[in-house]
Amino acid sequence: MIAALKIIFSLLFVWMCYVVITTSLKSNLFEQWDYLGSIPWMRATLWDFYTNVLVIFVWVCYKEKTLALKIVWLILLVTLGSIASCAFVLIQLFKLKPKEGLKELFGNKNG
């Protein structure tokens, strides 16, 4: 199960990096911000995104020991979105010992 999750989250991480980079090369978000902000579904998507960031950040706060790491992860989650989410999950997966599983992934604190 853990090996499958490592593969899935690695693929998601690479895919999202590809999507963000290729989209950034074609379109400047900051130049289109006024137009995008006027679309109701874009505003709903942003609210949805930041709600998910908060949910994931609660888990990060539980897992991470130091305030500094919590702040770094908050900045990464807000600025990089699912790229940072996938990175955090991958880090947690690779920290697991060979016999550990989902219970340890979600339950054990770092450090």
Secondary structure, 3 states (H helix, E strand, C coil): CHHHHHHHHHHHHHHHHHHHHHHHHHCCCCCCHHHHHCCHHHHHHHHHHHHHHHHHHHHHHHHCCCHHHHHHHHHHHHHHCHHHHHHHHHHHHHHCCCCCCHHHHHHCCCC
